[in-house]
């Protein structure tokens, strides 16, 4: 057969295979787990998928040598947050790319979705993915839901969170962010860093950093920050080793850039420092306990002016403070939230005839709650009754106990 004809037949076959692959991707495709590097298989599936495609990962661990970037309107779906593991392997990365530094996952498309897996193993350094050691939702936005982000590490000065939300189009809901580390440099932040977007029904616990171990919010213009809403989240048992703020830290300047609402959240049992050990005069502390709000390097504001500006953004939050200090924000609570079992990491709320958390039925309820679900996937509302509707503060909606029965 003529060589030119052979080439033509081969080209036609390649086109047919490509078209078939795209059709399969549009309907959904499962990526088999490999014992070695899974990066190319996942990245190629995303690149070849049609908009709206669902790319599924099986149960088990998918080791990768470089970050997975989702910059198309596709869904990456695992078998469940404690069944499918996307693990950045720094040893594998060193052998493949020559560098051990990197994050596992970046989402950067308004219609991109990641669901039902654990993201772990991130190992970031200054100048290379220092923003978000685990998952970054970048300027074009996207959604991560029903996922766990754990055991990621910053190895740099000013590392920003295991989960980073950088634009108003970034969304994270029903996620658990735990046991992440940012121990290098006196201004590294461990749990979640927010410059815009929405963080809803998430649990952030047992993260450790030099500063802002639970939540770091920065609404400064240089980050192109936009409005941010943090609702029905629980920040607990996070530890800062240097610059205060075990629970949360807010950089709130200039005043006009602060488009922040923190609603129905719990901050409790976070460990921090009253004075920054490394830069004692660098910031002005507003709340000198483990759940600290502060304005970094802003001599232009007096403490009470900044505190008033920030506190109005906190609504129906339970922020456990030392002694008899006043509650923070509108309808704030300064009390023990009464978790079922801190030692066993059960952060559901007590709701019995004998023991009832002050956070039960104490949250702000709006029309958005009609379709909202808590971290367990239970509806926030059994029935919407307008102003008479009640929801809990924190990431879990409590069950109601009556005569020994649990009514869900």
Secondary structure, DSSP 8 states (H G I E B T S, - for coil): --HHHHHHHHHHHHHHHHHHHHHHHHH-EEE---SS--HHHHHHHHHH--TT-EEEE-SEEEEESS-EEE-SS-EEE-S-TTTEEEEE-HHHHHHHHS---B-SEEE--TT-EEES-EEE--EEBTTBS-B-SSEEE-TT-EEEES-EEES-EE-STT-B-SEEEEEEEEEEES-EEES-EE-SSTT-B-SEEEEEEEEES-EEES-EESB-SSEEEE--GGGT---EEEES-EEES-EESSSS-SSEEEE--SGGG--EEEES-EEES-B--SS-SS-TTSEEESS-SSS--EEET-TTS-HHHHHHHHHTTEES-EE--STT----SBT-B-S---EEETTTTEEEE-BSSS-B-TTTT-S---GGGGG-B-TTS-BS-SS--GGG----SSSS---EEETTEEE-
